[in-house]
């Protein structure tokens, strides 16, 4: 019985070796090079919507041993304004947020206005129809940090508990992150600074998007959409 089972298993391996090799290589690629992640919440609206599948470059900053968290090589460090995916130990969940503060930066927020090393970021209110559902009470502005311009949402109907925090210094090897949907994002204001080893890569684009409120149909206007151009 045992010999028969072993022979069947060996026959299966030989018969499907090309397919199995493809699966292995694809798994390695998705583990260590690039992957896409589903976004279940609206904390990054209006840049990223619920149902978006975001492409993540896993070797943007570090090269890791496939299927592990072991770092083999450091390639780069995040820049202000970049969107990163990380495995948050504090939140016990994978999160996607925007880098605002780098190690050594002094960051503060006063009435939604972010200051980096004492200098306020620039803001410009845009047409309200940029809102996904043209929601009342939501103001959408263009925020510029470094060389990156992006949209943020401020929901005046939501609690402003997260709209202010005093100056804080980002520790070495850590980052301060915020969601673009400022009053609806649990980020560094809730979970603290993000250590570098928790980063899993840089979000680069939206591969495709599914509308949860419309029978899970794809959103054609979000196919292969850049998340850094406005």
C-alpha contacts under 8 A as a table, 3 or more apart, distances in Angstrom:
res1	aa1	res2	aa2	distance
1	X	4	X	5.15
1	X	5	X	6.29
2	X	5	X	5.15
2	X	6	X	6.19
3	X	6	X	5.08
3	X	7	X	6.11
4	X	7	X	5.13
4	X	8	X	6.27
5	X	8	X	5.15
5	X	9	X	6.22
6	X	9	X	5.07
6	X	10	X	6.16
7	X	10	X	5.13
7	X	11	X	6.03
8	X	11	X	5.03
8	X	12	X	6.07
9	X	12	X	5.02
9	X	13	X	6.29
10	X	13	X	5.09
10	X	14	X	6.27
11	X	14	X	5.20
11	X	15	X	6.00
12	X	15	X	5.12
12	X	16	X	6.08
13	X	16	X	5.35
13	X	17	X	5.47
13	X	20	X	7.86
14	X	17	X	5.29
16	X	19	X	5.35
16	X	20	X	6.04
17	X	20	X	5.03
17	X	21	X	5.91
18	X	21	X	5.09
18	X	22	X	6.18
19	X	22	X	5.05
19	X	23	X	6.29
20	X	23	X	5.04
20	X	24	X	6.16
21	X	24	X	5.03
21	X	25	X	6.11
22	X	25	X	5.19
22	X	26	X	5.99
23	X	26	X	5.11
23	X	27	X	6.04
24	X	27	X	5.11
24	X	28	X	6.23
25	X	28	X	5.07
25	X	29	X	6.09
26	X	29	X	4.98
26	X	30	X	6.13
27	X	30	X	5.18
27	X	31	X	5.99
28	X	31	X	5.04
28	X	32	X	6.00
28	X	33	X	7.65
28	X	66	X	5.80
28	X	67	X	7.39
29	X	32	X	5.47
29	X	33	X	5.00
29	X	34	X	6.23
29	X	35	X	7.76
30	X	33	X	5.80
30	X	34	X	5.09
30	X	35	X	4.80
31	X	34	X	7.07
31	X	35	X	7.29
31	X	66	X	5.49
31	X	67	X	5.77
32	X	58	X	6.09
32	X	59	X	7.09
32	X	63	X	7.02
32	X	64	X	6.06
32	X	65	X	6.84
32	X	66	X	5.06
32	X	67	X	7.35
33	X	57	X	6.45
33	X	58	X	4.94
33	X	59	X	5.58
33	X	63	X	7.96
34	X	55	X	7.27
34	X	56	X	5.63
34	X	57	X	4.79
34	X	58	X	5.08
34	X	59	X	7.38
35	X	55	X	5.90
35	X	56	X	5.43
35	X	57	X	6.99
35	X	58	X	7.40
36	X	53	X	5.89
36	X	54	X	5.10
36	X	55	X	4.26
36	X	56	X	5.61
36	X	207	X	7.59
37	X	53	X	5.33
37	X	54	X	5.23
37	X	55	X	6.65
37	X	56	X	7.32
38	X	51	X	6.39
38	X	52	X	5.95
38	X	53	X	4.58
38	X	54	X	6.46
39	X	42	X	7.92
39	X	48	X	7.86
39	X	49	X	7.21
39	X	50	X	5.49
39	X	51	X	5.57
39	X	52	X	5.53
39	X	53	X	6.37
39	X	54	X	7.34
40	X	50	X	5.21
40	X	51	X	6.06
41	X	44	X	7.82
41	X	49	X	7.39
41	X	50	X	5.09
41	X	51	X	7.95
42	X	45	X	5.33
42	X	48	X	7.31
42	X	49	X	5.69
42	X	50	X	5.34
42	X	181	X	7.16
42	X	184	X	7.54
43	X	179	X	5.56
43	X	180	X	6.54
43	X	181	X	5.03
43	X	182	X	7.47
43	X	184	X	5.55
43	X	185	X	4.64
43	X	186	X	7.60
44	X	47	X	5.85
44	X	48	X	5.19
44	X	49	X	6.85
44	X	96	X	7.77
44	X	97	X	6.90
44	X	179	X	5.05
44	X	180	X	4.58
44	X	181	X	5.19
44	X	185	X	7.47
45	X	48	X	5.03
45	X	49	X	5.50
45	X	152	X	7.15
45	X	153	X	6.81
45	X	180	X	5.88
45	X	181	X	5.17
46	X	49	X	6.49
46	X	130	X	7.81
46	X	131	X	6.62
46	X	132	X	6.87
46	X	151	X	6.45
46	X	152	X	6.49
46	X	153	X	6.59
46	X	180	X	7.05
46	X	181	X	6.97
47	X	150	X	7.43
47	X	151	X	6.40
47	X	152	X	7.61
47	X	180	X	7.08
47	X	227	X	6.36
48	X	52	X	6.63
48	X	227	X	7.46
49	X	52	X	5.66
50	X	211	X	7.68
50	X	212	X	7.74
51	X	209	X	5.40
51	X	210	X	4.84
51	X	211	X	5.99
51	X	212	X	6.53
52	X	206	X	6.43
52	X	207	X	7.66
52	X	208	X	6.12
52	X	209	X	4.13
52	X	210	X	6.29
53	X	206	X	5.73
53	X	207	X	5.63
53	X	208	X	5.49
53	X	209	X	5.73
54	X	203	X	6.47
54	X	204	X	7.29
54	X	205	X	5.81
54	X	206	X	4.47
54	X	207	X	5.84
54	X	208	X	7.60
55	X	203	X	5.79
55	X	204	X	5.73
55	X	205	X	5.36
55	X	206	X	5.89
55	X	207	X	6.02
56	X	85	X	7.52
56	X	201	X	5.81
56	X	202	X	5.37
56	X	203	X	4.34
56	X	204	X	5.87
56	X	205	X	7.66
57	X	60	X	5.54
57	X	201	X	5.29
57	X	202	X	5.18
57	X	203	X	6.31
57	X	204	X	6.79
58	X	61	X	7.30
58	X	62	X	7.28
58	X	63	X	7.56
58	X	200	X	5.84
58	X	201	X	4.13
58	X	202	X	6.55
59	X	62	X	5.14
59	X	63	X	5.32
59	X	64	X	7.92
59	X	75	X	7.57
59	X	201	X	6.51
60	X	75	X	7.00
60	X	76	X	6.69
60	X	201	X	6.02
60	X	202	X	6.05
61	X	74	X	6.20
61	X	75	X	5.03
61	X	76	X	4.40
61	X	77	X	5.47
61	X	78	X	6.99
61	X	201	X	6.71
61	X	202	X	7.77
62	X	71	X	6.68
62	X	72	X	7.47
62	X	73	X	5.69
62	X	74	X	4.45
62	X	75	X	5.24
62	X	76	X	6.82
62	X	201	X	7.99
63	X	71	X	5.91
63	X	72	X	5.48
63	X	73	X	5.03
63	X	74	X	6.37
63	X	75	X	7.26
64	X	68	X	7.03
64	X	69	X	6.29
64	X	70	X	5.45
64	X	71	X	4.30
64	X	72	X	5.23
64	X	73	X	7.07
65	X	68	X	5.62
65	X	69	X	6.84
65	X	70	X	5.52
65	X	71	X	6.37
65	X	72	X	6.39
66	X	69	X	7.97
71	X	74	X	7.44
78	X	82	X	6.70
78	X	99	X	7.39
78	X	102	X	7.94
79	X	82	X	5.76
79	X	99	X	7.02
79	X	102	X	7.58
80	X	98	X	7.93
80	X	99	X	5.24
80	X	100	X	5.24
80	X	101	X	6.55
80	X	102	X	6.97
80	X	145	X	6.41
80	X	146	X	6.05
80	X	148	X	7.95
81	X	98	X	5.89
81	X	99	X	5.25
81	X	100	X	5.97
81	X	145	X	5.70
81	X	146	X	6.72
81	X	147	X	7.82
81	X	148	X	5.74
81	X	149	X	7.90
82	X	98	X	5.64
82	X	99	X	5.50
82	X	148	X	7.88
82	X	202	X	7.16
82	X	203	X	7.76
83	X	96	X	6.90
83	X	97	X	5.56
83	X	98	X	4.25
83	X	99	X	6.12
83	X	202	X	5.95
83	X	203	X	5.43
83	X	204	X	7.76
84	X	96	X	5.63
84	X	97	X	5.73
84	X	98	X	6.18
84	X	99	X	7.07
84	X	199	X	6.99
84	X	200	X	7.44
84	X	201	X	5.83
84	X	202	X	4.56
84	X	203	X	5.50
85	X	94	X	7.08
85	X	95	X	5.73
85	X	96	X	4.44
85	X	97	X	6.77
85	X	199	X	6.11
85	X	200	X	5.53
85	X	201	X	5.62
85	X	202	X	6.33
85	X	203	X	6.66
86	X	94	X	5.69
86	X	95	X	5.53
86	X	96	X	6.50
86	X	198	X	5.26
86	X	199	X	4.23
86	X	200	X	5.04
86	X	201	X	7.21
87	X	92	X	7.44
87	X	93	X	6.03
87	X	94	X	4.39
87	X	95	X	6.38
87	X	198	X	5.24
87	X	199	X	6.57
87	X	200	X	7.02
88	X	91	X	5.30
88	X	92	X	5.56
88	X	93	X	5.55
88	X	94	X	5.79
88	X	95	X	6.62
88	X	194	X	7.38
88	X	198	X	6.40
89	X	92	X	4.75
89	X	93	X	7.02
89	X	198	X	7.83
90	X	191	X	5.82
90	X	192	X	7.91
91	X	94	X	8.00
91	X	191	X	6.46
96	X	179	X	7.88
97	X	177	X	5.85
97	X	178	X	5.65
97	X	179	X	5.06
97	X	180	X	7.68
97	X	187	X	7.26
98	X	177	X	5.27
98	X	178	X	5.37
98	X	179	X	5.99
98	X	180	X	7.33
99	X	102	X	7.54
99	X	175	X	6.75
99	X	176	X	6.14
99	X	177	X	4.60
99	X	178	X	6.73
100	X	145	X	7.60
100	X	175	X	7.49
100	X	176	X	5.62
100	X	177	X	5.34
100	X	178	X	6.65
101	X	105	X	5.71
101	X	106	X	7.44
101	X	107	X	6.49
101	X	116	X	7.25
101	X	170	X	6.61
101	X	175	X	5.54
101	X	176	X	4.60
101	X	177	X	6.78
102	X	105	X	5.50
102	X	170	X	6.45
102	X	174	X	7.03
102	X	175	X	5.15
102	X	176	X	6.72
103	X	169	X	7.87
103	X	170	X	4.99
103	X	171	X	5.39
103	X	172	X	4.83
103	X	173	X	6.07
103	X	174	X	5.73
103	X	175	X	6.11
104	X	169	X	6.00
104	X	170	X	5.15
104	X	171	X	6.02
104	X	172	X	6.43
105	X	116	X	6.73
105	X	117	X	5.95
105	X	169	X	5.65
105	X	170	X	5.48
106	X	116	X	5.90
106	X	117	X	4.79
106	X	118	X	7.32
106	X	167	X	6.06
106	X	168	X	5.40
106	X	169	X	4.43
106	X	170	X	6.43
107	X	114	X	7.15
107	X	115	X	5.67
107	X	116	X	4.88
107	X	117	X	6.21
107	X	118	X	7.66
107	X	166	X	7.93
107	X	167	X	5.32
107	X	168	X	5.43
107	X	169	X	6.49
107	X	170	X	7.61
108	X	114	X	5.80
108	X	115	X	5.27
108	X	116	X	6.92
108	X	164	X	7.48
108	X	165	X	5.68
108	X	166	X	5.24
108	X	167	X	4.36
108	X	168	X	6.42
109	X	112	X	5.92
109	X	113	X	5.36
109	X	114	X	4.41
109	X	115	X	6.12
109	X	163	X	6.73
109	X	164	X	4.79
109	X	165	X	5.17
109	X	166	X	6.69
109	X	167	X	7.66
110	X	113	X	5.18
110	X	114	X	6.60
110	X	163	X	6.66
110	X	164	X	4.79
110	X	165	X	6.76
110	X	166	X	7.95
111	X	163	X	5.34
111	X	164	X	5.72
112	X	154	X	8.00
112	X	163	X	4.94
112	X	164	X	6.56
112	X	182	X	7.81
113	X	120	X	6.73
113	X	121	X	7.03
114	X	120	X	5.72
114	X	121	X	5.88
115	X	118	X	5.50
115	X	119	X	5.06
115	X	120	X	4.02
115	X	121	X	5.93
116	X	119	X	5.26
116	X	120	X	6.29
116	X	121	X	7.21
121	X	143	X	6.80
121	X	144	X	6.10
121	X	145	X	6.21
122	X	142	X	7.97
122	X	143	X	5.82
122	X	144	X	5.53
122	X	145	X	7.68
123	X	141	X	6.19
123	X	142	X	5.44
123	X	143	X	4.77
123	X	144	X	6.75
124	X	141	X	5.21
124	X	142	X	5.05
124	X	143	X	6.84
125	X	139	X	7.28
125	X	140	X	6.03
125	X	141	X	4.11
125	X	142	X	6.28
126	X	130	X	7.54
126	X	140	X	5.98
126	X	141	X	5.38
126	X	142	X	6.82
127	X	130	X	6.11
127	X	140	X	7.47
128	X	131	X	6.05
128	X	134	X	6.61
128	X	138	X	7.80
128	X	139	X	6.57
128	X	140	X	6.37
129	X	132	X	7.53
129	X	133	X	7.95
129	X	134	X	5.33
130	X	134	X	7.07
130	X	140	X	7.08
131	X	134	X	4.67
131	X	135	X	6.47
131	X	138	X	7.56
131	X	140	X	6.96
132	X	135	X	7.49
134	X	138	X	8.00
135	X	138	X	5.95
137	X	155	X	5.66
137	X	156	X	5.22
137	X	157	X	5.86
138	X	153	X	6.35
138	X	154	X	5.48
138	X	155	X	4.32
138	X	156	X	6.11
138	X	157	X	7.77
139	X	153	X	5.74
139	X	154	X	5.17
139	X	155	X	6.46
139	X	156	X	7.67
140	X	151	X	6.49
140	X	152	X	5.60
140	X	153	X	4.62
140	X	154	X	6.40
141	X	151	X	5.54
141	X	152	X	5.47
141	X	153	X	6.66
142	X	149	X	6.40
142	X	150	X	5.43
142	X	151	X	4.56
142	X	152	X	6.36
143	X	149	X	5.69
143	X	150	X	5.50
143	X	151	X	6.06
143	X	152	X	6.69
144	X	147	X	7.05
144	X	148	X	5.71
144	X	149	X	4.34
144	X	150	X	6.48
145	X	148	X	5.49
145	X	149	X	6.49
148	X	228	X	7.19
149	X	228	X	7.43
149	X	229	X	7.61
149	X	230	X	7.12
150	X	228	X	6.82
150	X	229	X	7.49
150	X	230	X	6.47
151	X	180	X	6.99
151	X	230	X	7.77
152	X	180	X	4.64
152	X	181	X	5.82
152	X	182	X	6.99
153	X	180	X	6.28
153	X	181	X	4.77
153	X	182	X	6.18
153	X	183	X	7.99
154	X	181	X	6.52
154	X	182	X	5.91
154	X	183	X	6.33
155	X	158	X	5.59
155	X	182	X	7.86
155	X	183	X	6.35
156	X	159	X	7.66
156	X	160	X	7.82
158	X	183	X	6.53
158	X	184	X	7.91
159	X	162	X	7.61
159	X	183	X	6.86
160	X	163	X	5.07
160	X	164	X	7.95
160	X	183	X	6.58
161	X	164	X	7.17
161	X	183	X	7.95
162	X	165	X	7.41
162	X	182	X	7.71
162	X	183	X	6.28
162	X	189	X	6.90
163	X	182	X	7.65
163	X	183	X	7.06
165	X	189	X	7.87
170	X	174	X	6.40
170	X	175	X	6.27
170	X	176	X	6.59
170	X	193	X	7.15
171	X	174	X	5.53
171	X	175	X	7.58
171	X	193	X	7.91
173	X	195	X	5.91
173	X	196	X	5.64
174	X	193	X	5.91
174	X	194	X	5.23
174	X	195	X	4.26
174	X	196	X	5.56
175	X	193	X	5.45
175	X	194	X	5.06
175	X	195	X	6.49
175	X	196	X	7.30
176	X	188	X	5.74
176	X	192	X	7.47
176	X	193	X	5.11
176	X	194	X	6.38
177	X	187	X	6.11
177	X	188	X	5.41
177	X	193	X	7.29
177	X	194	X	7.38
178	X	182	X	7.28
178	X	185	X	7.29
178	X	186	X	7.99
178	X	187	X	5.36
178	X	188	X	6.31
178	X	189	X	7.67
179	X	182	X	5.75
179	X	184	X	7.87
179	X	185	X	5.31
179	X	186	X	7.49
179	X	187	X	6.47
180	X	185	X	7.67
181	X	184	X	5.46
181	X	185	X	6.05
182	X	185	X	5.75
186	X	189	X	6.85
186	X	190	X	5.52
186	X	191	X	7.16
187	X	190	X	5.44
187	X	191	X	5.86
187	X	192	X	7.23
188	X	191	X	4.98
188	X	192	X	4.19
188	X	193	X	5.40
188	X	194	X	7.31
189	X	192	X	5.99
194	X	198	X	6.95
194	X	199	X	7.99
195	X	198	X	5.73
195	X	199	X	7.48
196	X	199	X	5.56
204	X	226	X	7.06
204	X	227	X	6.57
204	X	228	X	7.74
205	X	224	X	6.50
205	X	225	X	5.77
205	X	226	X	4.73
205	X	227	X	5.26
205	X	228	X	7.92
206	X	209	X	7.33
206	X	222	X	6.90
206	X	223	X	6.63
206	X	224	X	5.24
206	X	225	X	5.07
206	X	226	X	6.44
206	X	227	X	6.89
207	X	222	X	7.92
207	X	223	X	5.84
207	X	224	X	4.69
207	X	225	X	6.98
208	X	218	X	7.28
208	X	219	X	7.32
208	X	220	X	7.86
208	X	222	X	6.11
208	X	223	X	4.58
208	X	224	X	6.16
208	X	225	X	7.93
209	X	218	X	5.58
209	X	219	X	5.41
209	X	220	X	7.74
209	X	222	X	6.13
209	X	223	X	6.75
210	X	216	X	5.36
210	X	217	X	5.55
210	X	218	X	4.37
210	X	219	X	5.81
211	X	214	X	5.40
211	X	215	X	7.01
211	X	216	X	4.85
211	X	217	X	5.50
211	X	218	X	6.02
211	X	219	X	6.31
212	X	215	X	6.25
212	X	216	X	4.70
212	X	217	X	7.48
213	X	216	X	6.73
214	X	217	X	5.96
219	X	222	X	5.71
219	X	223	X	7.06
220	X	223	X	5.52
221	X	225	X	7.98
222	X	225	X	5.32
226	X	229	X	5.97
